[in-house]
Amino acid sequence: MAETATPAAASKGALAGLKVIDLTRVLGGPYGTQILGDHGAEIVKIEPPQGDEVRDWGPPFLEEDASYFIGVNRNKRSVGLDLSKPEGREVLLRLLDGADVLIENYKPGTMERWGLGYHEVLSKRFPTLIHCRISGFGADGPLGGFPGYDAVIQAMAGMFSINGTPEAGPTRIGIPLVDLGTGLYSALGIMMALFERQSSGQGQYIDMTLYDSAIALLHPQAANYFLSGKTPVLTGNAHPNITPYDKFATKTGEVFLAIGNNRAFERLCTEIGCPALLEDPRFVSNATRNENRAALRVELEVALADVDGVALCTRLLEIGVPAGPVLDVKQVFDAPHTQHRKMDERHGDYRAFGIPVKLSRTPGSVRRLPPKFSQHTQEVLAEAGFSAAEIEALRKADVLVEKRRK
């Protein structure tokens, strides 16, 4: 896999000139820094001697790196650095000189133990630095300092309890929503801090946790609980507040209908040849449809059984009714609209989802493909003012790590 994508054609991006030192591993942090990198930020990914462990989370692999790593680490440069050694921490401090953002997801207390705590050291040495820490539960409180992984937090934050069918029971959401959501919130928090710094001239500390992010994603179930006092239950594919908002079988495959108001329900019933449903007092409003959702589902299942689902969805979309076929991942990336929206990014052997935030003047771009471990160590250190002799001495002392330690 080549290092660069299309540098000549690449936009500098809205965040060009922003320097980010990225100490994160696994998913939440790397996903967030990839967002910043896609939009022009210079991301220096500092990896521990063993490397980011998701390089091994395969198959599948492209050369020696797993898809899990490749999917969230483009537009970054990699430096292998042993921060457990004092010399490694001195290298980090020199790299932080002139940096805008430090993001890390070490266990709370690690940076402080290394003499790199934000409040004690970094904020005084680098007053404009924004330090974002991602952890499972934060540093204090009943769960403070405990490790957190996506599925564990999904379980503890109630996501299992609202995902799945009554027959199958509580189920993990199929994407690592907590990690991805935390990455998104972290990128958003960094941008907020950067915006505030324009007026104050000061950096600040951002305390991000998987736990908080997961709870913040519990809409509308949390809002329903707060207002009704009733604990949300498993509803399968159905929406807890809207009916019909569910998956249905058709002659050509499953479709999802998202009928949010009476006008959409009227258009659906007309399109599938069921005008009588509009006169049925059980279905005259969303409230009554919710009360009689089981009966309505039976009526719709019968009406849809002999319908071409894909054609129906197209007709419904054309008349303003949200509906779509249930596709697998291959079908998604084969879809003409995915290609039209440039959401299938390809550069040689590299293939990934595209950039969803599409800015008109300063669009994001893939300028660098995911790096090999420690690929840019000498380059980054030379740019930071390290002499060739210093780099060689650090290499001989195993502070700079060029090959992953197993």
KEKE-808477 format. One line per 2 residues: number of its first residue (from 1); for each residue x, y, z of C-alpha. Coordinates in Angstrom, 3 decimals, m for minus. Example, Ala and Ser with C-alpha at 12.3 -4.5 7.8 and 13.67 -1.06 7.14 Angstrom:
1> 12.300 m4.500 7.800  13.670 m1.060 7.140 .
REM end
This chain:
1> 0.000 0.000 0.000  1.493 3.313 m1.062 .
3> 1.932 6.026 1.550  0.159 8.883 m0.191 .
5> m3.154 9.084 m1.959  m3.563 12.046 m4.320 .
7> m1.481 14.842 m2.764  m1.460 17.015 m5.873 .
9> m5.231 17.131 m6.093  m5.897 17.190 m2.370 .
11> m7.522 20.153 m0.676  m5.591 21.608 2.226 .
13> m8.826 21.362 4.198  m10.595 23.555 6.721 .
15> m8.201 22.538 9.516  m4.961 23.050 7.616 .
17> m2.282 24.272 10.003  m3.749 22.516 13.037 .
19> m1.202 20.244 14.714  m2.482 17.269 16.702 .
21> m0.368 14.872 18.760  m2.386 11.671 18.896 .
23> m1.577 9.135 21.627  m4.811 7.187 21.171 .
25> m5.213 3.556 20.236  m8.017 1.166 19.300 .
27> m11.103 3.034 18.039  m12.719 6.060 19.711 .
29> m9.668 8.328 19.641  m8.384 7.199 16.230 .
31> m11.843 7.674 14.722  m11.989 11.219 16.097 .
33> m8.499 12.148 14.923  m9.186 10.707 11.476 .
35> m12.069 13.166 11.202  m9.685 16.023 12.015 .
37> m7.072 14.623 9.625  m9.591 14.260 6.795 .
39> m10.128 18.008 7.026  m6.499 19.033 6.922 .
41> m5.141 18.736 10.460  m1.613 17.363 10.758 .
43> m1.971 14.244 12.887  1.147 12.723 14.442 .
45> 0.131 9.316 15.744  2.526 8.250 18.487 .
47> 2.356 4.499 18.949  3.703 2.471 21.890 .
49> 6.460 m0.084 21.202  3.863 m2.797 20.576 .
51> 1.990 m0.539 18.178  m1.716 0.179 18.123 .
53> m3.150 m3.227 19.021  m5.880 m3.054 16.409 .
55> m3.189 m3.539 13.767  m3.627 m7.201 14.809 .
57> m7.450 m7.267 14.956  m7.976 m9.369 11.858 .
59> m8.460 m11.031 9.512  m8.802 m9.487 7.062 .
61> m5.361 m7.927 6.637  m3.724 m5.719 4.030 .
63> m0.104 m6.734 4.238  0.562 m6.778 8.009 .
65> m2.218 m4.416 9.136  m5.802 m5.418 9.946 .
67> m8.830 m3.770 8.404  m9.757 m2.506 11.875 .
69> m6.647 m0.301 11.905  m6.833 0.691 8.247 .
71> m10.419 1.892 8.579  m9.715 4.680 11.097 .
73> m6.101 5.785 10.615  m5.735 7.570 7.302 .
75> m4.294 11.080 7.065  m1.844 10.412 9.914 .
77> 1.887 9.937 10.349  3.169 7.246 12.694 .
79> 5.967 7.576 15.238  7.059 4.636 17.407 .
81> 7.975 5.976 20.840  8.491 4.379 24.248 .
83> 6.882 6.798 26.691  7.678 4.573 29.645 .
85> 11.240 5.903 29.415  12.092 9.454 30.565 .
87> 13.830 10.116 27.244  10.632 9.183 25.420 .
89> 8.654 11.623 27.473  11.176 14.340 26.658 .
91> 10.662 13.600 22.968  6.912 13.983 23.467 .
93> 7.380 17.324 25.201  9.461 18.603 22.295 .
95> 6.800 17.447 19.853  4.166 19.282 21.898 .
97> 6.014 22.540 21.420  3.846 24.291 18.856 .
99> 1.107 21.647 18.900  m2.521 22.700 19.243 .
101> m4.039 19.485 20.538  m2.948 16.463 22.552 .
103> m5.410 13.568 22.587  m4.823 10.357 24.537 .
105> m6.744 7.418 25.935  m4.395 6.031 28.537 .
107> m5.825 4.757 31.798  m6.552 7.797 34.015 .
109> m3.512 8.614 36.096  m0.971 7.351 33.564 .
111> m0.031 10.759 32.205  0.171 12.152 35.739 .
113> 2.393 9.278 36.837  4.700 10.063 33.944 .
115> 4.908 13.704 34.999  2.730 14.773 32.050 .
117> m0.505 15.692 33.796  m2.396 18.539 32.173 .
119> m3.114 20.594 35.277  0.235 20.006 36.943 .
121> 2.597 20.236 33.964  1.236 20.610 30.451 .
123> m1.061 23.589 31.016  1.817 25.529 32.564 .
125> 4.378 24.616 29.924  1.954 24.890 26.987 .
127> m0.815 27.322 28.017  m2.553 27.219 24.639 .
129> m2.607 23.413 24.426  m5.930 21.591 24.311 .
131> m5.657 18.219 26.051  m8.430 15.729 25.315 .
133> m8.487 12.575 27.411  m10.730 9.644 26.483 .
135> m11.372 7.016 29.146  m14.000 4.450 29.984 .
137> m15.526 6.115 33.039  m13.335 9.084 33.969 .
139> m10.793 9.403 36.755  m13.104 9.581 39.771 .
141> m16.530 8.499 40.984  m17.694 4.948 41.785 .
143> m16.365 3.596 38.467  m13.481 6.018 38.066 .
145> m10.319 4.563 36.601  m11.922 1.308 35.494 .
147> m11.273 0.099 31.922  m14.046 0.368 29.357 .
149> m14.678 m1.287 26.009  m17.533 m0.531 23.666 .
151> m19.695 m3.600 24.293  m19.249 m3.424 28.068 .
153> m20.336 0.222 28.063  m23.271 m0.592 25.754 .
155> m24.405 m3.109 28.352  m23.887 m0.794 31.323 .
157> m25.426 2.268 29.664  m28.704 0.552 28.777 .
159> m28.141 0.076 25.062  m28.534 m3.692 25.207 .
161> m31.838 m3.269 27.025  m33.411 m1.360 24.134 .
163> m31.819 m3.285 21.259  m33.119 m6.675 20.179 .
165> m36.428 m8.493 20.126  m38.387 m9.885 23.071 .
167> m37.686 m13.360 21.692  m33.918 m12.904 21.249 .
169> m33.378 m10.755 24.306  m31.053 m7.770 24.851 .
171> m28.457 m7.560 22.076  m25.290 m5.643 21.373 .
173> m25.653 m3.018 18.657  m23.814 m4.344 15.602 .
175> m21.471 m1.370 15.195  m19.243 m0.057 18.020 .
177> m21.573 2.874 18.515  m20.111 3.953 21.854 .
179> m16.556 4.136 20.516  m17.620 5.898 17.330 .
181> m19.871 8.284 19.223  m17.085 9.113 21.653 .
183> m14.774 9.812 18.720  m17.357 12.162 17.229 .
185> m17.975 13.916 20.551  m14.213 14.235 21.077 .
187> m13.712 15.844 17.678  m16.611 18.191 18.445 .
189> m15.195 19.039 21.878  m11.802 19.803 20.382 .
191> m13.390 22.143 17.854  m15.320 23.893 20.641 .
193> m12.118 24.386 22.622  m10.300 25.674 19.551 .
195> m13.110 28.145 18.890  m13.045 29.376 22.498 .
197> m9.246 29.699 22.372  m9.587 32.301 19.642 .
199> m11.033 34.725 22.167  m9.340 33.627 25.408 .
201> m5.942 32.643 24.049  m5.983 29.697 26.446 .
203> m6.124 25.948 26.046  m8.153 23.656 28.244 .
205> m8.720 20.075 29.331  m11.479 17.938 27.791 .
207> m12.680 15.011 29.896  m14.342 12.534 27.505 .
209> m15.692 9.163 28.609  m17.290 6.266 26.795 .
211> m19.860 6.086 29.586  m21.027 9.688 29.230 .
213> m21.142 9.430 25.455  m23.236 6.265 25.565 .
215> m25.762 7.839 27.919  m25.957 10.928 25.692 .
217> m26.929 8.689 22.772  m30.005 7.252 24.560 .
219> m32.569 9.268 22.646  m35.548 8.999 22.578 .
221> m35.561 6.231 25.164  m34.190 8.416 27.963 .
223> m36.617 11.223 27.138  m39.501 8.741 27.085 .
225> m38.469 7.379 30.481  m38.099 10.829 32.036 .
227> m41.597 11.847 30.938  m43.497 8.589 31.436 .
229> m41.600 6.946 34.285  m41.782 3.673 32.361 .
231> m38.593 1.732 31.663  m38.139 1.327 27.881 .
233> m38.398 m2.233 26.613  m37.198 m4.170 23.587 .
235> m39.131 m3.290 20.441  m37.052 m5.010 17.767 .
237> m36.940 m2.896 14.624  m40.025 m0.920 15.586 .
239> m39.848 2.652 16.841  m41.077 3.210 20.409 .
241> m43.000 6.374 19.490  m43.994 6.077 15.817 .
243> m46.082 3.472 13.942  m45.571 2.089 11.345 .
245> m41.826 2.572 11.658  m40.527 m0.942 11.141 .
247> m39.136 m3.598 8.833  m41.519 m5.551 6.600 .
249> m41.138 m8.505 4.249  m42.091 m8.102 0.584 .
251> m41.983 m10.411 m2.417  m38.465 m9.242 m3.338 .
253> m36.937 m8.738 0.101  m37.247 m6.758 3.285 .
255> m37.924 m3.035 3.368  m38.082 m0.436 6.085 .
257> m41.009 1.980 6.263  m40.656 5.163 8.331 .
259> m44.133 6.662 8.499  m43.892 9.712 10.704 .
261> m47.225 11.463 10.163  m50.759 11.066 8.825 .
263> m49.906 12.401 5.370  m47.199 9.781 4.921 .
265> m49.566 7.070 6.187  m52.209 8.157 3.697 .
267> m49.721 8.013 0.834  m48.481 4.593 1.917 .
269> m51.983 3.144 2.111  m52.894 4.581 m1.260 .
271> m49.709 3.258 m2.867  m50.214 m0.301 m1.600 .
273> m53.928 m0.352 m2.422  m55.297 m0.256 1.140 .
275> m57.472 2.874 1.352  m59.746 1.138 3.874 .
277> m57.018 1.429 6.497  m57.462 5.192 6.407 .
279> m61.075 4.869 7.553  m60.312 2.389 10.320 .
281> m60.658 4.204 13.685  m57.741 2.166 15.055 .
283> m55.353 3.838 12.619  m56.543 7.448 12.247 .
285> m53.606 9.009 14.140  m50.144 8.097 15.264 .
287> m51.444 7.760 18.823  m54.144 5.243 17.835 .
289> m51.753 3.445 15.503  m49.352 3.061 18.432 .
291> m52.132 1.618 20.565  m52.991 m0.858 17.812 .
293> m49.567 m1.467 16.288  m49.879 m5.272 16.303 .
295> m53.146 m5.180 14.348  m51.738 m2.629 11.891 .
297> m48.670 m4.770 11.331  m50.827 m7.741 10.389 .
299> m52.718 m5.623 7.836  m49.511 m4.296 6.292 .
301> m47.824 m7.711 6.168  m50.710 m9.077 4.107 .
303> m50.719 m6.071 1.768  m46.930 m6.156 1.216 .
305> m46.494 m9.901 0.740  m46.859 m9.774 m3.066 .
307> m45.271 m6.355 m3.618  m41.923 m5.652 m5.283 .
309> m40.224 m4.017 m2.314  m37.499 m2.134 m4.179 .
311> m39.967 m0.680 m6.673  m42.331 0.254 m3.845 .
313> m39.581 2.082 m1.969  m38.677 4.033 m5.091 .
315> m42.292 5.074 m5.619  m42.694 6.026 m1.971 .
317> m39.528 8.112 m2.004  m40.725 9.874 m5.149 .
319> m43.886 10.980 m3.322  m42.021 12.033 m0.185 .
321> m42.461 8.964 2.013  m39.262 7.698 3.708 .
323> m38.718 4.054 2.808  m35.832 1.881 1.717 .
325> m34.751 m1.691 1.038  m32.743 m3.494 3.724 .
327> m29.268 m3.823 2.162  m26.107 m5.619 3.175 .
329> m22.718 m3.888 3.240  m21.749 m5.035 m0.256 .
331> m25.001 m3.712 m1.670  m24.454 m0.398 0.087 .
333> m21.063 0.183 m1.529  m22.329 m1.043 m4.899 .
335> m25.237 1.391 m4.750  m25.148 4.177 m7.365 .
337> m25.919 6.852 m4.776  m22.998 5.753 m2.596 .
339> m20.739 6.210 m5.610  m22.353 9.533 m6.491 .
341> m21.786 10.849 m2.960  m18.133 9.738 m3.104 .
343> m18.567 7.565 m0.026  m16.514 4.710 m1.480 .
345> m12.907 5.908 m1.226  m10.367 3.938 m3.265 .
347> m6.633 4.388 m3.771  m4.906 1.288 m5.066 .
349> m5.342 m1.472 m2.485  m6.849 0.988 m0.006 .
351> m10.639 1.128 0.198  m12.695 2.814 2.908 .
353> m15.786 4.897 3.479  m15.555 8.429 2.166 .
355> m15.754 11.753 3.989  m19.287 12.579 5.149 .
357> m18.734 16.276 5.983  m18.713 17.968 2.605 .
359> m17.565 21.590 2.795  m18.000 23.678 m0.353 .
361> m14.765 25.715 m0.352  m12.455 23.582 1.767 .
363> m13.466 19.963 1.266  m11.762 17.171 3.122 .
365> m9.537 14.710 1.306  m7.467 11.575 1.694 .
367> m3.918 12.883 1.518  m2.164 10.052 3.350 .
369> m3.062 6.399 3.485  m2.934 4.603 6.863 .
371> 0.708 4.515 7.981  2.910 1.549 8.666 .
373> 4.136 1.356 12.235  6.749 4.040 12.944 .
375> 6.844 4.917 9.256  7.424 8.625 9.835 .
377> 9.553 8.656 12.987  12.670 10.187 11.477 .
379> 10.689 12.610 9.330  8.584 13.935 12.215 .
381> 11.510 14.274 14.607  13.639 16.049 12.013 .
383> 10.808 18.546 11.455  10.687 19.093 15.231 .
385> 14.346 20.086 15.249  16.007 16.838 16.298 .
387> 19.458 16.411 14.798  20.524 13.238 13.041 .
389> 22.810 12.465 15.985  19.963 12.872 18.480 .
391> 17.704 10.620 16.443  20.413 7.964 16.218 .
393> 21.054 8.120 19.966  17.338 7.745 20.700 .
395> 17.160 4.797 18.333  20.107 3.065 19.984 .
397> 18.510 3.605 23.397  15.286 1.946 22.135 .
399> 13.349 5.138 22.829  12.434 5.366 19.179 .
401> 10.911 2.063 18.104  11.046 1.205 14.422 .
403> 9.780 m2.391 14.576  6.854 m3.491 16.677 .
405> 7.680 m5.358 19.835  5.618 m8.471 20.336 .
REM end
